[in-house]
Amino acid sequence: MKRMKNRRFCGFHILFLGLLLPYTMLGQNYSVSSPDRETVISITNEHQLSWSVSKNGAVVIPQVVIGMEVNGVQWGNNSKLKSSTTEDVKSEFGVVVPLKNKVVKDEYNQLTLKFKEGFAIDFRVYNEGVAYRFKGLKGNEAVVKNETMKISFNPETTSLFPLEKSTYSHYERSYIPTKVDTLSNGEFCSLPVFFKNDDQTHILFSEADVYDYPNMFLNGNKGNSLITKFPKAVAKTIPQPGNRIDRNVIITEEHPYIAKTKAKRNFPWRFFVISKNDATFIEQDMVLKLSSPSKLKNEDWIKPGRVAWDWWNANNVFNVDFKSGLNTATYKYFIDFASKQGIEYVILDEGWTKSTTEILDFNPDMDVKELIRYGEQKGVGIILWCLWKPLDENMKEILDTYAGWGAKGIKVDFMQRADQYMVNSYEQIALECAKRELLVDFHGAYKPSGLRRAYPNVISYEGVKGNEHNKWSQDLTPTHNVTLPFIRMAVGPMDYTPGAMRNAHLKNHHISFERPVSIGTRAHQVAMYMVFESGLQMYCDTPSAYMKEQETTDYITQVPSTWDMIKVLHAKIGEYIAVARKNGDDWYVGAMTDTNSRDLKIDFSFLQEGTYEALIYKDGLNAGTYAEDYVLEKVEVDNQTVITAKLAKGGGWSAIIKKK
């Protein structure tokens, strides 16, 4: 790890530093520029604390007004400045489960303002965006009644708005094009959220390093602005009557504050990625940069990988000599398949336990201890699904039991909340699982916000409208799929669960819960293994379907789940994406398009000198009408090669590239 800092203490002195320096300060006005000098945040502390952002001389965020109410004191409202310091940082850090780059370069300029009321604010400027956070400096306990942020946008700004009906949510949303000035006070969204300025400058907003504090939401406001919304701290809940009593609760009482926490602490970062180049949103790693480093002393046991999954395909195995279902024989079949294909894990999803609340024992048709033993013999680890509610009520005994059986991790589901208690529960689960060397995959979850850096055993998150929605809707269009990498995936891993072997275009698509079909071509689904990021990458279809489609299966099971380096080749949000990823000595390219067919030139100049063999999986000539049509071919390439990838509507193109 390398880290270089240059600190300056500014006090109340007026410094005329010149336009080429990263900081300027005059009275109560401050500005900080990015290391490349293209992005500037300008801060004003008068009656209220506000700031704006310009990019290459043009204002991209006209005004952001910020504040907090802590222990009855309004931070940022007529606050008295005590001192200011600046810091230039050039550093780098390694990533335990790398999804973009194995080593992340962390370079920024920072201004810290300290106030007499006992708080401070860090403003940090990167080449790719800006961030700020409040810091408590004194006292023992802080009761945070509210945190406020009002963002004013340029006229004609459009949002890709993940509209929520409640903060009690699975956070699996479509991104709806919405003019900011049309949002009413009652319309709000979860994070991350994307904005488009009329000058084609795009902005992604989210948060990082969220601990002991609720998630932020954004609420509609008058004009071209949005304001913060937070779930209150939960005081009491009761189980929801009916068939969801095991997983849903009704919040019957809330506290009059959003958090009760330590007074001396760093509050979450709020950050904006800003660029006219859509590739920036894929390549940036702001959440990791802004989050606390690993709290684990030993990380060697953390093994990301691929996983065969049962629930999406409803255990529909066929051409076998046993009755398929939730039984030992079916899961030995899953394990045999995973072992043959070199897949690291099998998940036992809903149905393996005696009941959804009795999760310390398994159903009488499944011998889970035997399956774990059998998996170990075959080189396949077992991950166990469980509901959050019973896990929360008896966490240590349940995790001790699963670890004692030899399970490799848990997939915990149906959290559905983002209040302070739930945020703390995520960390507790991560910590207790780490103590027992268990991986964690959060489903029914809010978006990643930094926990996976502090606890690298947090291997993936759902919080995405992914392949499971094909079981009951037609929302997973190719357009949706090529929107996700720029918004949801931009903040961390997403357990989309790709790999559907039944594929159709929308006019031929039908909804089937037990035999689901994806929208778009087969090559579109295959390319997801290169494009979509998850440290625990799923194969959602039945092993029987994969063995029937052995050529495709042999292809996708060559693709790893972690990456040493990423290069974006083409990117336009909601239209198309093409990325190249490196793992070891090999490269992998994935390209996807929306409902329009298109040609994308794949330039192989990212390769080093030498000759390579590319195994290409692409749409067949008839994929525009018959979505399952594909072609697999081998070609020789080098760093001078340019290939035109012809993508059918809803199509895909991918390549596995190995040096000869």
MODAFEN-V493555 format. One record per residue. N is the residue number from 0. SS is DSSP state (hx for helix, st for strand, lp for the rest). Layout:
# MODAFEN-V493555
n=N ss=SS
n=N ss=SS
This chain:
# MODAFEN-V493555
n=0 ss=lp
n=1 ss=st
n=2 ss=st
n=3 ss=st
n=4 ss=st
n=5 ss=st
n=6 ss=st
n=7 ss=st
n=8 ss=st
n=9 ss=lp
n=10 ss=lp
n=11 ss=lp
n=12 ss=lp
n=13 ss=lp
n=14 ss=st
n=15 ss=lp
n=16 ss=lp
n=17 ss=lp
n=18 ss=lp
n=19 ss=lp
n=20 ss=lp
n=21 ss=lp
n=22 ss=st
n=23 ss=st
n=24 ss=st
n=25 ss=st
n=26 ss=lp
n=27 ss=lp
n=28 ss=st
n=29 ss=st
n=30 ss=st
n=31 ss=st
n=32 ss=st
n=33 ss=lp
n=34 ss=lp
n=35 ss=lp
n=36 ss=lp
n=37 ss=lp
n=38 ss=st
n=39 ss=st
n=40 ss=st
n=41 ss=st
n=42 ss=st
n=43 ss=st
n=44 ss=st
n=45 ss=lp
n=46 ss=lp
n=47 ss=st
n=48 ss=st
n=49 ss=st
n=50 ss=st
n=51 ss=st
n=52 ss=st
n=53 ss=st
n=54 ss=st
n=55 ss=lp
n=56 ss=lp
n=57 ss=st
n=58 ss=st
n=59 ss=st
n=60 ss=st
n=61 ss=st
n=62 ss=st
n=63 ss=st
n=64 ss=st
n=65 ss=st
n=66 ss=st
n=67 ss=st
n=68 ss=st
n=69 ss=st
n=70 ss=lp
n=71 ss=lp
n=72 ss=st
n=73 ss=st
n=74 ss=st
n=75 ss=lp
n=76 ss=st
n=77 ss=lp
n=78 ss=lp
n=79 ss=lp
n=80 ss=st
n=81 ss=st
n=82 ss=st
n=83 ss=st
n=84 ss=st
n=85 ss=st
n=86 ss=st
n=87 ss=st
n=88 ss=st
n=89 ss=st
n=90 ss=st
n=91 ss=st
n=92 ss=st
n=93 ss=st
n=94 ss=lp
n=95 ss=lp
n=96 ss=lp
n=97 ss=lp
n=98 ss=lp
n=99 ss=lp
n=100 ss=lp
n=101 ss=lp
n=102 ss=st
n=103 ss=st
n=104 ss=st
n=105 ss=st
n=106 ss=st
n=107 ss=st
n=108 ss=st
n=109 ss=st
n=110 ss=st
n=111 ss=st
n=112 ss=st
n=113 ss=st
n=114 ss=st
n=115 ss=lp
n=116 ss=lp
n=117 ss=lp
n=118 ss=st
n=119 ss=st
n=120 ss=st
n=121 ss=st
n=122 ss=st
n=123 ss=st
n=124 ss=st
n=125 ss=st
n=126 ss=lp
n=127 ss=lp
n=128 ss=st
n=129 ss=st
n=130 ss=st
n=131 ss=st
n=132 ss=st
n=133 ss=st
n=134 ss=st
n=135 ss=st
n=136 ss=lp
n=137 ss=lp
n=138 ss=lp
n=139 ss=lp
n=140 ss=st
n=141 ss=st
n=142 ss=st
n=143 ss=st
n=144 ss=st
n=145 ss=st
n=146 ss=st
n=147 ss=st
n=148 ss=st
n=149 ss=st
n=150 ss=st
n=151 ss=st
n=152 ss=lp
n=153 ss=lp
n=154 ss=lp
n=155 ss=lp
n=156 ss=lp
n=157 ss=st
n=158 ss=st
n=159 ss=st
n=160 ss=st
n=161 ss=lp
n=162 ss=st
n=163 ss=st
n=164 ss=lp
n=165 ss=lp
n=166 ss=lp
n=167 ss=lp
n=168 ss=lp
n=169 ss=lp
n=170 ss=lp
n=171 ss=lp
n=172 ss=lp
n=173 ss=lp
n=174 ss=lp
n=175 ss=st
n=176 ss=st
n=177 ss=st
n=178 ss=st
n=179 ss=hx
n=180 ss=hx
n=181 ss=hx
n=182 ss=lp
n=183 ss=lp
n=184 ss=lp
n=185 ss=lp
n=186 ss=lp
n=187 ss=st
n=188 ss=st
n=189 ss=lp
n=190 ss=lp
n=191 ss=lp
n=192 ss=st
n=193 ss=st
n=194 ss=st
n=195 ss=st
n=196 ss=lp
n=197 ss=lp
n=198 ss=lp
n=199 ss=lp
n=200 ss=lp
n=201 ss=st
n=202 ss=st
n=203 ss=st
n=204 ss=st
n=205 ss=st
n=206 ss=st
n=207 ss=st
n=208 ss=lp
n=209 ss=lp
n=210 ss=lp
n=211 ss=lp
n=212 ss=lp
n=213 ss=lp
n=214 ss=lp
n=215 ss=st
n=216 ss=st
n=217 ss=st
n=218 ss=st
n=219 ss=st
n=220 ss=lp
n=221 ss=lp
n=222 ss=lp
n=223 ss=lp
n=224 ss=st
n=225 ss=st
n=226 ss=st
n=227 ss=st
n=228 ss=st
n=229 ss=st
n=230 ss=lp
n=231 ss=lp
n=232 ss=lp
n=233 ss=st
n=234 ss=st
n=235 ss=st
n=236 ss=st
n=237 ss=st
n=238 ss=st
n=239 ss=lp
n=240 ss=lp
n=241 ss=lp
n=242 ss=lp
n=243 ss=lp
n=244 ss=lp
n=245 ss=lp
n=246 ss=lp
n=247 ss=lp
n=248 ss=st
n=249 ss=st
n=250 ss=st
n=251 ss=st
n=252 ss=st
n=253 ss=st
n=254 ss=lp
n=255 ss=lp
n=256 ss=lp
n=257 ss=lp
n=258 ss=st
n=259 ss=st
n=260 ss=st
n=261 ss=st
n=262 ss=lp
n=263 ss=lp
n=264 ss=st
n=265 ss=st
n=266 ss=lp
n=267 ss=lp
n=268 ss=st
n=269 ss=st
n=270 ss=st
n=271 ss=st
n=272 ss=st
n=273 ss=st
n=274 ss=st
n=275 ss=lp
n=276 ss=lp
n=277 ss=lp
n=278 ss=hx
n=279 ss=hx
n=280 ss=hx
n=281 ss=hx
n=282 ss=hx
n=283 ss=lp
n=284 ss=lp
n=285 ss=hx
n=286 ss=hx
n=287 ss=hx
n=288 ss=hx
n=289 ss=lp
n=290 ss=lp
n=291 ss=lp
n=292 ss=lp
n=293 ss=lp
n=294 ss=lp
n=295 ss=lp
n=296 ss=lp
n=297 ss=lp
n=298 ss=lp
n=299 ss=lp
n=300 ss=lp
n=301 ss=lp
n=302 ss=lp
n=303 ss=lp
n=304 ss=st
n=305 ss=st
n=306 ss=st
n=307 ss=st
n=308 ss=lp
n=309 ss=lp
n=310 ss=lp
n=311 ss=lp
n=312 ss=lp
n=313 ss=lp
n=314 ss=lp
n=315 ss=lp
n=316 ss=lp
n=317 ss=lp
n=318 ss=lp
n=319 ss=lp
n=320 ss=lp
n=321 ss=lp
n=322 ss=lp
n=323 ss=lp
n=324 ss=lp
n=325 ss=lp
n=326 ss=lp
n=327 ss=hx
n=328 ss=hx
n=329 ss=hx
n=330 ss=hx
n=331 ss=hx
n=332 ss=hx
n=333 ss=hx
n=334 ss=hx
n=335 ss=hx
n=336 ss=hx
n=337 ss=hx
n=338 ss=hx
n=339 ss=hx
n=340 ss=hx
n=341 ss=lp
n=342 ss=lp
n=343 ss=lp
n=344 ss=st
n=345 ss=st
n=346 ss=st
n=347 ss=st
n=348 ss=lp
n=349 ss=lp
n=350 ss=lp
n=351 ss=lp
n=352 ss=st
n=353 ss=lp
n=354 ss=lp
n=355 ss=lp
n=356 ss=lp
n=357 ss=lp
n=358 ss=lp
n=359 ss=lp
n=360 ss=lp
n=361 ss=st
n=362 ss=lp
n=363 ss=lp
n=364 ss=lp
n=365 ss=lp
n=366 ss=lp
n=367 ss=hx
n=368 ss=hx
n=369 ss=hx
n=370 ss=hx
n=371 ss=hx
n=372 ss=hx
n=373 ss=hx
n=374 ss=hx
n=375 ss=hx
n=376 ss=hx
n=377 ss=hx
n=378 ss=lp
n=379 ss=lp
n=380 ss=st
n=381 ss=st
n=382 ss=st
n=383 ss=st
n=384 ss=st
n=385 ss=st
n=386 ss=st
n=387 ss=hx
n=388 ss=hx
n=389 ss=hx
n=390 ss=hx
n=391 ss=hx
n=392 ss=hx
n=393 ss=lp
n=394 ss=hx
n=395 ss=hx
n=396 ss=hx
n=397 ss=hx
n=398 ss=hx
n=399 ss=hx
n=400 ss=hx
n=401 ss=hx
n=402 ss=hx
n=403 ss=hx
n=404 ss=hx
n=405 ss=lp
n=406 ss=lp
n=407 ss=lp
n=408 ss=st
n=409 ss=st
n=410 ss=st
n=411 ss=st
n=412 ss=st
n=413 ss=lp
n=414 ss=lp
n=415 ss=lp
n=416 ss=lp
n=417 ss=lp
n=418 ss=lp
n=419 ss=hx
n=420 ss=hx
n=421 ss=hx
n=422 ss=hx
n=423 ss=hx
n=424 ss=hx
n=425 ss=hx
n=426 ss=hx
n=427 ss=hx
n=428 ss=hx
n=429 ss=hx
n=430 ss=hx
n=431 ss=hx
n=432 ss=hx
n=433 ss=hx
n=434 ss=hx
n=435 ss=lp
n=436 ss=lp
n=437 ss=lp
n=438 ss=st
n=439 ss=st
n=440 ss=st
n=441 ss=st
n=442 ss=lp
n=443 ss=lp
n=444 ss=lp
n=445 ss=lp
n=446 ss=lp
n=447 ss=lp
n=448 ss=lp
n=449 ss=lp
n=450 ss=hx
n=451 ss=hx
n=452 ss=hx
n=453 ss=hx
n=454 ss=lp
n=455 ss=lp
n=456 ss=lp
n=457 ss=st
n=458 ss=st
n=459 ss=st
n=460 ss=st
n=461 ss=lp
n=462 ss=lp
n=463 ss=lp
n=464 ss=lp
n=465 ss=lp
n=466 ss=hx
n=467 ss=hx
n=468 ss=hx
n=469 ss=hx
n=470 ss=hx
n=471 ss=lp
n=472 ss=lp
n=473 ss=lp
n=474 ss=lp
n=475 ss=lp
n=476 ss=lp
n=477 ss=hx
n=478 ss=hx
n=479 ss=hx
n=480 ss=hx
n=481 ss=hx
n=482 ss=hx
n=483 ss=hx
n=484 ss=lp
n=485 ss=lp
n=486 ss=lp
n=487 ss=lp
n=488 ss=hx
n=489 ss=hx
n=490 ss=hx
n=491 ss=lp
n=492 ss=lp
n=493 ss=lp
n=494 ss=lp
n=495 ss=lp
n=496 ss=lp
n=497 ss=lp
n=498 ss=lp
n=499 ss=lp
n=500 ss=lp
n=501 ss=lp
n=502 ss=st
n=503 ss=st
n=504 ss=lp
n=505 ss=hx
n=506 ss=hx
n=507 ss=hx
n=508 ss=lp
n=509 ss=lp
n=510 ss=lp
n=511 ss=lp
n=512 ss=lp
n=513 ss=lp
n=514 ss=lp
n=515 ss=lp
n=516 ss=lp
n=517 ss=st
n=518 ss=st
n=519 ss=lp
n=520 ss=lp
n=521 ss=hx
n=522 ss=hx
n=523 ss=hx
n=524 ss=hx
n=525 ss=hx
n=526 ss=hx
n=527 ss=hx
n=528 ss=hx
n=529 ss=hx
n=530 ss=hx
n=531 ss=lp
n=532 ss=lp
n=533 ss=lp
n=534 ss=lp
n=535 ss=st
n=536 ss=st
n=537 ss=st
n=538 ss=st
n=539 ss=lp
n=540 ss=lp
n=541 ss=lp
n=542 ss=hx
n=543 ss=hx
n=544 ss=hx
n=545 ss=hx
n=546 ss=hx
n=547 ss=hx
n=548 ss=lp
n=549 ss=hx
n=550 ss=hx
n=551 ss=hx
n=552 ss=hx
n=553 ss=hx
n=554 ss=hx
n=555 ss=hx
n=556 ss=lp
n=557 ss=lp
n=558 ss=lp
n=559 ss=lp
n=560 ss=lp
n=561 ss=lp
n=562 ss=lp
n=563 ss=lp
n=564 ss=st
n=565 ss=st
n=566 ss=st
n=567 ss=st
n=568 ss=st
n=569 ss=st
n=570 ss=st
n=571 ss=st
n=572 ss=lp
n=573 ss=lp
n=574 ss=lp
n=575 ss=st
n=576 ss=st
n=577 ss=st
n=578 ss=st
n=579 ss=st
n=580 ss=st
n=581 ss=st
n=582 ss=st
n=583 ss=lp
n=584 ss=lp
n=585 ss=st
n=586 ss=st
n=587 ss=st
n=588 ss=st
n=589 ss=st
n=590 ss=st
n=591 ss=st
n=592 ss=st
n=593 ss=lp
n=594 ss=lp
n=595 ss=lp
n=596 ss=lp
n=597 ss=st
n=598 ss=st
n=599 ss=st
n=600 ss=st
n=601 ss=st
n=602 ss=st
n=603 ss=lp
n=604 ss=lp
n=605 ss=lp
n=606 ss=lp
n=607 ss=lp
n=608 ss=lp
n=609 ss=lp
n=610 ss=lp
n=611 ss=st
n=612 ss=st
n=613 ss=st
n=614 ss=st
n=615 ss=st
n=616 ss=st
n=617 ss=st
n=618 ss=st
n=619 ss=lp
n=620 ss=lp
n=621 ss=lp
n=622 ss=lp
n=623 ss=lp
n=624 ss=lp
n=625 ss=lp
n=626 ss=lp
n=627 ss=lp
n=628 ss=lp
n=629 ss=st
n=630 ss=st
n=631 ss=st
n=632 ss=st
n=633 ss=st
n=634 ss=st
n=635 ss=st
n=636 ss=st
n=637 ss=lp
n=638 ss=lp
n=639 ss=lp
n=640 ss=lp
n=641 ss=st
n=642 ss=st
n=643 ss=st
n=644 ss=st
n=645 ss=st
n=646 ss=st
n=647 ss=lp
n=648 ss=lp
n=649 ss=lp
n=650 ss=lp
n=651 ss=st
n=652 ss=st
n=653 ss=st
n=654 ss=st
n=655 ss=st
n=656 ss=st
n=657 ss=st
n=658 ss=st
n=659 ss=lp
